[in-house]
């Protein structure tokens, strides 16, 4: 997910997206431990998306 997309999102959408990505990350990690994933870089991308969302959410709360 790109930073420009995140900036355009509402706060509620961001919270929903964080929950979805967190669930997806947990499933990906478990699947990778059971059998190696074809593209394990996906885990890194999801983790970074969560970090971007949380950073923007924190920035918005600090401004309010």
C-alpha positions in Angstrom: 0.0 0.0 0.0 1.4 3.4 -1.0 1.7 6.4 1.3 -0.6 8.5 -1.0 -3.4 5.9 -0.7 -3.0 5.9 3.1 -3.2 9.7 3.4 -6.5 9.7 1.5 -8.1 7.1 3.8 -10.4 7.9 6.7 -9.4 7.0 10.2 -11.9 4.2 10.5 -10.8 2.7 7.2 -7.2 2.8 8.5 -8.2 0.9 11.6 -10.0 -1.7 9.6 -7.1 -2.0 7.2 -4.7 -2.5 10.1 -6.9 -5.3 11.5 -7.1 -7.0 8.1 -3.3 -6.8 7.5 -2.6 -8.0 11.0 -4.8 -11.1 10.5 -3.2 -11.7 7.0 0.3 -11.4 8.5 -0.4 -14.0 11.2 -1.8 -16.4 8.6 1.2 -15.8 6.3 3.7 -16.4 9.1 2.0 -19.7 10.1 1.9 -20.9 6.5 5.5 -20.0 6.0 6.5 -22.0 9.1 4.6 -25.1 7.9 5.8 -25.0 4.3 8.1 -22.4 2.8 6.2 -19.7 0.8 7.1 -19.2 -2.8 7.6 -15.5 -2.2 8.4 -14.7 1.5 9.0 -11.1 0.7 5.2 -10.7 0.9 5.5 -11.0 4.7 7.9 -8.0 4.7 5.5 -5.9 2.5 2.5 -6.6 4.7 4.5 -5.7 7.8 5.6 -2.5 6.3 2.1 -1.6 5.2 0.9 -2.1 8.8 3.8 0.2 10.0 2.8 2.9 7.5 -0.8 2.7 8.6 0.0 2.9 12.3 2.4 5.8 11.7 -0.2 7.8 9.8 -2.8 7.0 12.5 -0.5 8.2 15.2 0.2 11.4 13.3 -3.5 12.1 12.9 -4.1 11.6 16.6 -1.2 13.9 17.5 -2.7 16.6 15.4 -6.2 16.3 16.9 
